[in-house]
Amino acid sequence: MDAGARTQLFIEPYPSVTPEAGLWLGGLQRIRQALLRTVERIDAGGLGQEFIDWRGVNGDDNSVGSLLYHVAGVELGWLYTDLLMQEFPPYVHELFPYPDRDAKGALQHVPGVALSEHVARLNASRARFLEIVGGLDPAAWRRMSEPAGEEYAVTPEWIVWHLIEHEAGHLYAIRGSVRKWLAQSSSGTNATASR
């Protein structure tokens, strides 16, 4: 089989001031593309709002909606709190009307939020993240920031690595929720009983 007939697997660098950052941001974009393709399949499959809000068979899992909300919020949290060491600007509070965590420390359940709203939030958070991090020069890419109240110092490089890892983990959980939903739906279990 010649190379032209094979699926081409590579990371497309994201246009950045620092070439190394461009490769990492390209990886970050790849995982976001995979997340958005999964969301598109959920939508095209007609699983609907009931599934987006579903918290698993026992009612104690994170819903897909909560995971999407969390992924976007964590991205901006690392950007503003840890990298820029700034308070959230007003637009962030508008994008995230609910706290990330509930009173018990679990991810906030955000029922009734449409997939299109979650996708718009993901797109807004990513656009701002890429705008800032893609513009970092090599010295800034490796510069440690020391966020107030934290016991760590962190580079933008590590933040991007962590966001790739974080989003991949939640993508896996979302795909697992789809499998569980389809399995319990095909077995005749009442999907709404455990919301």
Secondary structure, 3 states (H helix, E strand, C coil): CCHHHCCCCCCCCCCCCCHHHHHHHHHHHHHHHHHHHHHHHHHHCCCHHHHHHCCCCCCCCCCHHHHHHHHHHHHHHHHHHHHHCCCCCHHHHHHCCCCCECCCCCECCCCCCCHHHHHHHHHHHHHHHHHHHCCCCHHHHHCCECCCCCCCCECHHHHHHHHHHHHHHHHHHHHHHHHHHHHHHHCCCCHHHHC
